[in-house]
Amino acid sequence: ESNHNHGKMATQLWEIVGGGATGGVIVRAGEDTKSEALNRISTGAVVAELEMKGNRLHYEKLTGTGPQTGWISTDLKGKDLAVKSEKKSLTLDFMSPVEQDEDGVNLLYCKLTVLPEMTVAEVKLLCAAKSGCKPGAMIPAKGKMGERISEGSTLKETQTVGEVYSDGDQFAFIYTGGADRSEHVALVDNTLQRWRCSFVASCFQNLI
Protein backbone atom coordinates (compact mmCIF):
# COMPACT_ATOMS: atom_id res chain seq x y z
CA GLU A 1 0.00 0.00 0.00
CA SER A 2 1.00 3.58 -0.48
CA ASN A 3 2.48 5.12 2.64
CA HIS A 4 1.95 8.84 2.08
CA ASN A 5 1.33 11.09 5.04
CA HIS A 6 -2.43 11.01 5.67
CA GLY A 7 -3.62 12.42 8.95
CA LYS A 8 -1.24 11.19 11.63
CA MET A 9 0.21 8.32 9.59
CA ALA A 10 4.02 8.53 9.67
CA THR A 11 5.98 8.22 6.45
CA GLN A 12 8.21 5.13 6.39
CA LEU A 13 11.83 6.02 5.73
CA TRP A 14 14.43 3.73 4.20
CA GLU A 15 18.22 3.83 4.06
CA ILE A 16 20.11 2.65 1.00
CA VAL A 17 22.68 0.07 2.15
CA GLY A 18 23.54 -1.71 -1.09
CA GLY A 19 25.73 -0.76 -4.00
CA GLY A 20 28.76 0.27 -1.97
CA ALA A 21 31.14 -1.05 -4.61
CA THR A 22 29.19 0.23 -7.60
CA GLY A 23 28.21 3.74 -6.57
CA GLY A 24 24.75 2.92 -5.27
CA VAL A 25 21.57 1.04 -6.16
CA ILE A 26 20.10 1.17 -9.64
CA VAL A 27 16.90 3.19 -9.94
CA ARG A 28 14.25 2.45 -12.56
CA ALA A 29 11.40 4.55 -13.88
CA GLY A 30 8.70 1.99 -13.10
CA GLU A 31 7.82 -0.94 -10.89
CA ASP A 32 8.87 -3.40 -13.60
CA THR A 33 12.50 -4.44 -13.14
CA LYS A 34 12.90 -4.17 -16.90
CA SER A 35 11.67 -0.57 -17.04
CA GLU A 36 14.02 2.28 -17.99
CA ALA A 37 17.13 2.56 -15.82
CA LEU A 38 17.54 6.14 -14.58
CA ASN A 39 20.78 6.17 -12.59
CA ARG A 40 21.97 5.02 -9.19
CA ILE A 41 20.95 6.37 -5.80
CA SER A 42 23.93 6.68 -3.49
CA THR A 43 24.69 4.25 -0.68
CA GLY A 44 23.70 5.88 2.62
CA ALA A 45 20.91 7.96 1.10
CA VAL A 46 17.66 8.26 3.05
CA VAL A 47 14.41 8.02 1.11
CA ALA A 48 10.71 8.26 1.91
CA GLU A 49 8.40 5.44 0.89
CA LEU A 50 5.70 6.44 -1.57
CA GLU A 51 4.52 2.96 -2.48
CA MET A 52 5.58 -0.64 -1.89
CA LYS A 53 4.88 -3.53 -4.28
CA GLY A 54 6.49 -6.75 -3.06
CA ASN A 55 10.18 -5.90 -2.74
CA ARG A 56 9.88 -2.95 -5.12
CA LEU A 57 10.03 0.45 -3.41
CA HIS A 58 8.75 3.64 -5.01
CA TYR A 59 10.65 6.36 -3.19
CA GLU A 60 11.20 10.10 -2.80
CA LYS A 61 14.84 11.05 -2.05
CA LEU A 62 15.51 13.07 1.10
CA THR A 63 19.31 12.89 1.31
CA GLY A 64 22.11 11.60 -0.86
CA THR A 65 22.61 11.77 -4.61
CA GLY A 66 20.77 10.22 -7.52
CA PRO A 67 17.27 10.37 -9.02
CA GLN A 68 14.80 12.36 -6.91
CA THR A 69 12.17 9.66 -7.33
CA GLY A 70 11.95 6.21 -8.86
CA TRP A 71 11.74 2.49 -8.09
CA ILE A 72 14.37 0.26 -6.50
CA SER A 73 14.53 -3.31 -5.21
CA THR A 74 14.94 -3.49 -1.45
CA ASP A 75 16.80 -6.81 -1.73
CA LEU A 76 18.42 -8.93 -4.40
CA LYS A 77 19.39 -12.59 -4.13
CA GLY A 78 19.06 -12.51 -0.35
CA LYS A 79 21.11 -9.34 0.10
CA ASP A 80 19.58 -6.13 1.45
CA LEU A 81 19.79 -3.11 -0.83
CA ALA A 82 17.62 -0.88 1.36
CA VAL A 83 16.47 -1.28 4.96
CA LYS A 84 13.78 0.45 6.99
CA SER A 85 15.16 3.40 8.93
CA GLU A 86 14.33 4.40 12.48
CA LYS A 87 14.79 8.06 11.57
CA LYS A 88 11.76 10.27 12.15
CA SER A 89 10.55 12.74 9.55
CA LEU A 90 8.63 15.99 9.68
CA THR A 91 5.92 17.03 7.26
CA LEU A 92 5.93 20.64 6.11
CA ASP A 93 2.94 22.08 4.28
CA PHE A 94 3.02 23.68 0.86
CA MET A 95 0.24 26.21 0.44
CA SER A 96 -0.65 26.98 -3.15
CA PRO A 97 0.61 30.46 -4.11
CA VAL A 98 -2.29 30.96 -6.53
CA GLU A 99 -5.31 29.07 -5.19
CA GLN A 100 -7.41 30.48 -2.34
CA ASP A 101 -10.66 29.60 -0.64
CA GLU A 102 -13.65 31.92 -0.36
CA ASP A 103 -12.07 33.65 2.64
CA GLY A 104 -8.86 34.40 0.76
CA VAL A 105 -6.83 31.74 2.60
CA ASN A 106 -4.30 29.91 0.47
CA LEU A 107 -5.24 26.27 -0.10
CA LEU A 108 -3.06 23.31 0.84
CA TYR A 109 -1.47 22.03 -2.35
CA CYS A 110 0.77 19.22 -1.10
CA LYS A 111 3.17 18.13 1.63
CA LEU A 112 6.94 17.91 1.94
CA THR A 113 8.68 15.17 3.92
CA VAL A 114 11.98 16.25 5.50
CA LEU A 115 14.41 15.13 8.19
CA PRO A 116 15.02 17.20 11.34
CA GLU A 117 18.79 17.10 10.70
CA MET A 118 18.49 18.52 7.19
CA THR A 119 19.58 22.15 6.88
CA VAL A 120 17.37 24.93 5.58
CA ALA A 121 19.76 25.15 2.61
CA GLU A 122 19.24 21.46 1.79
CA VAL A 123 15.47 21.85 1.89
CA LYS A 124 15.74 24.93 -0.32
CA LEU A 125 17.82 23.05 -2.89
CA LEU A 126 15.41 20.13 -2.71
CA CYS A 127 12.51 22.46 -3.43
CA ALA A 128 14.39 24.16 -6.26
CA ALA A 129 15.14 20.83 -7.91
CA LYS A 130 11.50 19.80 -7.70
CA SER A 131 9.89 23.08 -8.70
CA GLY A 132 12.27 24.66 -11.17
CA CYS A 133 12.72 27.80 -9.06
CA LYS A 134 16.17 29.35 -8.88
CA PRO A 135 17.92 28.65 -5.55
CA GLY A 136 19.66 32.01 -5.58
CA ALA A 137 16.30 33.78 -5.73
CA MET A 138 14.85 31.91 -2.75
CA ILE A 139 15.10 33.52 0.71
CA PRO A 140 13.83 31.08 3.37
CA ALA A 141 11.73 32.77 6.03
CA LYS A 142 9.64 31.74 9.01
CA GLY A 143 6.03 32.57 8.24
CA LYS A 144 2.83 31.59 6.52
CA MET A 145 1.46 32.07 3.06
CA GLY A 146 -0.36 35.38 2.67
CA GLU A 147 1.07 36.95 5.83
CA ARG A 148 3.55 39.80 5.93
CA ILE A 149 6.87 38.93 7.48
CA SER A 150 9.48 41.14 9.09
CA GLU A 151 13.05 41.37 7.85
CA GLY A 152 14.18 39.52 10.93
CA SER A 153 12.09 36.49 9.99
CA THR A 154 14.54 35.33 7.33
CA LEU A 155 16.36 32.14 8.29
CA LYS A 156 20.04 31.22 8.32
CA GLU A 157 20.51 28.44 5.80
CA THR A 158 22.86 26.63 8.17
CA GLN A 159 20.03 26.13 10.66
CA THR A 160 18.49 22.69 10.79
CA VAL A 161 14.87 21.85 10.13
CA GLY A 162 14.52 20.65 13.70
CA GLU A 163 15.71 23.98 15.06
CA VAL A 164 13.17 26.12 13.25
CA TYR A 165 10.21 23.96 12.25
CA SER A 166 7.62 21.77 13.91
CA ASP A 167 5.60 19.06 12.22
CA GLY A 168 2.87 20.66 10.12
CA ASP A 169 4.59 24.05 9.68
CA GLN A 170 4.85 25.70 6.29
CA PHE A 171 8.22 25.81 4.54
CA ALA A 172 8.08 29.40 3.40
CA PHE A 173 10.39 31.67 1.46
CA ILE A 174 10.44 34.99 -0.30
CA TYR A 175 10.93 34.45 -4.02
CA THR A 176 12.66 37.20 -5.98
CA GLY A 177 13.04 35.62 -9.41
CA GLY A 178 11.44 33.60 -12.17
CA ALA A 179 11.63 29.86 -12.69
CA ASP A 180 13.78 27.68 -14.89
CA ARG A 181 11.84 25.96 -17.64
CA SER A 182 11.93 22.17 -17.90
CA GLU A 183 9.72 19.36 -19.09
CA HIS A 184 8.75 18.67 -15.47
CA VAL A 185 7.56 22.11 -14.42
CA ALA A 186 5.44 24.89 -15.86
CA LEU A 187 6.67 28.44 -15.97
CA VAL A 188 6.30 30.33 -12.73
CA ASP A 189 6.01 33.89 -14.03
CA ASN A 190 6.52 37.29 -12.50
CA THR A 191 3.14 37.19 -10.76
CA LEU A 192 4.67 34.76 -8.26
CA GLN A 193 7.68 36.95 -7.47
CA ARG A 194 8.12 37.54 -3.73
CA TRP A 195 5.40 35.00 -2.86
CA ARG A 196 6.32 32.81 0.06
CA CYS A 197 6.14 29.27 -1.15
CA SER A 198 6.87 25.64 -0.24
CA PHE A 199 7.28 22.70 -2.55
CA VAL A 200 7.28 18.87 -3.02
CA ALA A 201 7.84 16.87 -6.15
CA SER A 202 5.81 18.18 -9.09
CA CYS A 203 4.07 20.80 -6.98
CA PHE A 204 4.25 23.31 -9.77
CA GLN A 205 3.07 21.11 -12.62
CA ASN A 206 0.13 22.83 -14.27
CA LEU A 207 0.70 26.10 -12.40
CA ILE A 208 1.22 29.00 -14.79
Backbone torsions as a table, in degrees:
resi	resn	phi	psi	omega
1	GLU	NA	154.0	175.3
2	SER	-67.1	143.3	-177.0
3	ASN	-122.2	46.5	174.2
4	HIS	-68.0	164.4	172.8
5	ASN	-73.5	115.3	173.9
6	HIS	-130.8	119.2	-177.3
7	GLY	63.1	-123.7	-177.2
8	LYS	-99.3	6.8	-179.6
9	MET	-66.0	127.4	-178.9
10	ALA	-82.5	143.2	176.5
11	THR	-76.2	130.3	176.8
12	GLN	-76.4	128.1	176.7
13	LEU	-102.5	150.8	178.7
14	TRP	-130.9	149.9	174.1
15	GLU	-114.8	133.5	178.9
16	ILE	-78.4	121.0	-177.1
17	VAL	-117.1	-13.4	-178.9
18	GLY	-93.2	173.3	174.1
19	GLY	77.2	20.0	-178.2
20	GLY	-60.4	-32.2	-177.5
21	ALA	-91.5	-9.1	-174.8
22	THR	-120.6	7.0	178.1
23	GLY	89.7	13.2	177.4
24	GLY	125.3	-171.7	-177.2
25	VAL	-102.1	137.0	-178.4
26	ILE	-66.4	135.7	179.7
27	VAL	-110.7	136.6	178.3
28	ARG	-119.4	158.1	-174.6
29	ALA	-71.7	-26.6	-176.3
30	GLY	-133.9	176.5	179.5
31	GLU	-62.7	-36.3	-179.0
32	ASP	-62.9	130.1	-179.2
33	THR	-68.5	-8.0	176.9
34	LYS	-103.5	5.4	178.0
35	SER	-71.0	172.1	-174.7
36	GLU	-55.6	130.6	175.2
37	ALA	-81.0	128.4	-177.3
38	LEU	-92.3	-55.5	-178.9
39	ASN	179.6	-163.3	176.0
40	ARG	-113.4	143.8	172.1
41	ILE	-97.0	136.3	-169.3
42	SER	-67.6	145.1	173.5
43	THR	-60.3	133.2	-177.5
44	GLY	95.6	-10.6	178.6
45	ALA	-64.9	149.6	174.9
46	VAL	-111.1	131.7	-177.7
47	VAL	-128.5	157.1	176.1
48	ALA	-102.0	136.2	179.5
49	GLU	-75.2	125.8	173.3
50	LEU	-100.0	-36.0	-176.9
51	GLU	-162.3	147.1	179.7
52	MET	-130.2	124.5	177.3
53	LYS	-127.9	100.1	-175.4
54	GLY	65.4	-123.2	176.4
55	ASN	-100.9	15.6	179.6
56	ARG	-99.8	123.1	-175.6
57	LEU	-109.5	121.9	171.5
58	HIS	-92.6	118.8	-169.8
59	TYR	-123.7	166.1	168.7
60	GLU	-125.0	123.3	-175.6
61	LYS	-74.3	132.6	175.0
62	LEU	-104.3	-45.5	177.6
63	THR	-134.3	165.4	-179.9
64	GLY	94.2	-172.4	-179.4
65	THR	-119.4	158.7	-179.4
66	GLY	122.4	-175.8	-178.2
67	PRO	-55.2	138.4	-178.9
68	GLN	-64.5	-34.1	178.7
69	THR	-148.1	156.8	-179.3
70	GLY	163.2	-167.6	-178.6
71	TRP	-119.1	137.2	174.1
72	ILE	-133.3	162.9	170.5
73	SER	-90.8	136.0	-179.6
74	THR	-81.8	-16.3	175.9
75	ASP	-153.7	157.5	180.0
76	LEU	-148.7	120.1	178.5
77	LYS	53.7	43.0	176.0
78	GLY	82.0	1.2	-179.8
79	LYS	-109.7	131.7	179.6
80	ASP	-69.7	133.4	172.8
81	LEU	-105.8	-28.4	176.7
82	ALA	-147.1	142.0	-179.6
83	VAL	-128.3	151.4	178.0
84	LYS	-63.0	136.8	-178.3
85	SER	-101.3	148.3	176.2
86	GLU	-88.0	-2.3	179.2
87	LYS	-60.9	147.3	178.6
88	LYS	-105.5	140.4	-179.3
89	SER	-108.4	163.3	170.7
90	LEU	-114.3	151.8	175.7
91	THR	-112.9	120.2	177.5
92	LEU	-106.7	139.5	-176.1
93	ASP	-85.8	140.5	169.3
94	PHE	-106.7	117.2	177.3
95	MET	-97.2	128.8	-178.3
96	SER	-55.1	131.0	178.5
97	PRO	-76.9	-8.6	-175.6
98	VAL	-123.7	-17.5	-177.7
99	GLU	-103.8	130.1	-179.7
100	GLN	-131.8	156.7	175.6
101	ASP	-85.2	-173.3	-175.6
102	GLU	-64.8	-21.9	-179.8
103	ASP	-92.8	4.9	179.3
104	GLY	80.8	15.1	178.0
105	VAL	-91.1	131.8	-179.3
106	ASN	-63.7	137.5	-176.0
107	LEU	-83.7	147.7	174.4
108	LEU	-66.0	126.2	-179.8
109	TYR	-100.1	-45.1	179.0
110	CYS	-169.5	-178.4	-174.7
111	LYS	-124.0	153.1	-178.7
112	LEU	-120.7	124.7	177.5
113	THR	-94.2	125.9	-178.3
114	VAL	-137.3	165.4	176.2
115	LEU	-101.4	144.5	179.6
116	PRO	-58.1	-31.1	-177.2
117	GLU	-83.3	-8.0	176.3
118	MET	-67.1	145.8	177.4
119	THR	-85.2	161.7	175.7
120	VAL	-58.6	-37.2	178.7
121	ALA	-62.7	-40.5	180.0
122	GLU	-65.5	-40.5	178.6
123	VAL	-66.6	-39.1	178.4
124	LYS	-61.2	-46.1	179.7
125	LEU	-65.4	-36.6	176.8
126	LEU	-60.9	-46.5	179.5
127	CYS	-64.2	-40.2	-179.8
128	ALA	-63.4	-41.9	179.9
129	ALA	-64.1	-35.7	-177.2
130	LYS	-80.2	-33.7	-170.2
131	SER	-101.0	-22.7	-174.9
132	GLY	89.6	1.3	176.5
133	CYS	-73.8	155.6	-177.9
134	LYS	-85.3	122.0	-177.8
135	PRO	-55.5	-38.0	-177.9
136	GLY	-67.5	-16.3	-179.5
137	ALA	-99.9	5.5	-177.4
138	MET	-104.8	122.3	179.4
139	ILE	-115.7	97.4	-179.2
140	PRO	-58.3	138.5	-178.4
141	ALA	-146.7	151.7	177.5
142	LYS	-87.9	116.1	-178.4
143	GLY	174.7	-170.1	-179.7
144	LYS	-128.7	153.5	179.8
145	MET	-57.4	132.2	175.6
146	GLY	87.0	-4.8	179.0
147	GLU	-103.6	146.3	174.3
148	ARG	-74.4	145.1	178.1
149	ILE	-124.4	151.3	178.8
150	SER	-84.5	161.4	-179.6
151	GLU	-59.0	-32.8	-179.3
152	GLY	-74.1	-2.8	-178.9
153	SER	-85.0	-8.8	178.3
154	THR	-67.0	148.3	-173.4
155	LEU	-103.6	149.6	170.7
156	LYS	-77.3	131.9	-174.5
157	GLU	-73.4	-9.8	175.6
158	THR	-84.3	-11.5	177.9
159	GLN	-68.3	150.7	178.8
160	THR	-91.1	158.8	177.8
161	VAL	-56.1	-43.5	-178.1
162	GLY	-63.8	-24.6	-179.5
163	GLU	-77.7	-29.1	-171.5
164	VAL	-120.2	-12.5	-177.2
165	TYR	-124.2	152.3	169.1
166	SER	-116.1	160.1	179.4
167	ASP	-55.9	129.2	178.8
168	GLY	96.0	-7.8	176.9
169	ASP	-67.7	165.3	172.5
170	GLN	-91.1	138.0	169.5
171	PHE	-89.4	106.1	-171.7
172	ALA	-113.9	151.8	171.7
173	PHE	-156.3	156.4	173.9
174	ILE	-86.7	129.5	-178.0
175	TYR	-110.6	124.6	-173.6
176	THR	-113.0	10.4	-177.4
177	GLY	-143.5	-177.6	177.5
178	GLY	-84.5	-164.8	-179.5
179	ALA	-121.3	149.7	172.5
180	ASP	-72.9	144.3	178.0
181	ARG	-88.7	139.8	173.1
182	SER	-155.8	170.6	-179.3
183	GLU	-70.3	-13.3	-176.5
184	HIS	-95.8	-16.3	-176.2
185	VAL	-133.2	150.1	173.9
186	ALA	-85.4	164.8	179.3
187	LEU	-68.4	130.1	170.7
188	VAL	-100.2	108.3	-169.9
189	ASP	-89.3	-171.8	-172.8
190	ASN	-64.3	-16.7	179.4
191	THR	-68.2	-15.9	-179.7
192	LEU	-98.2	-0.8	-179.6
193	GLN	-61.3	138.7	179.9
194	ARG	64.1	13.1	168.7
195	TRP	-76.3	147.6	174.1
196	ARG	-93.5	123.5	-169.0
197	CYS	-131.0	164.9	167.7
198	SER	-142.7	156.7	-167.0
199	PHE	-140.1	154.0	161.6
200	VAL	-135.9	178.5	-175.2
201	ALA	-54.5	129.5	175.6
202	SER	66.0	18.6	-179.1
203	CYS	-58.4	-34.0	-172.8
204	PHE	-99.9	10.9	171.5
205	GLN	-63.8	134.8	178.2
206	ASN	73.9	4.3	174.0
207	LEU	-94.9	129.9	-177.1
208	ILE	-121.5	NA	NA
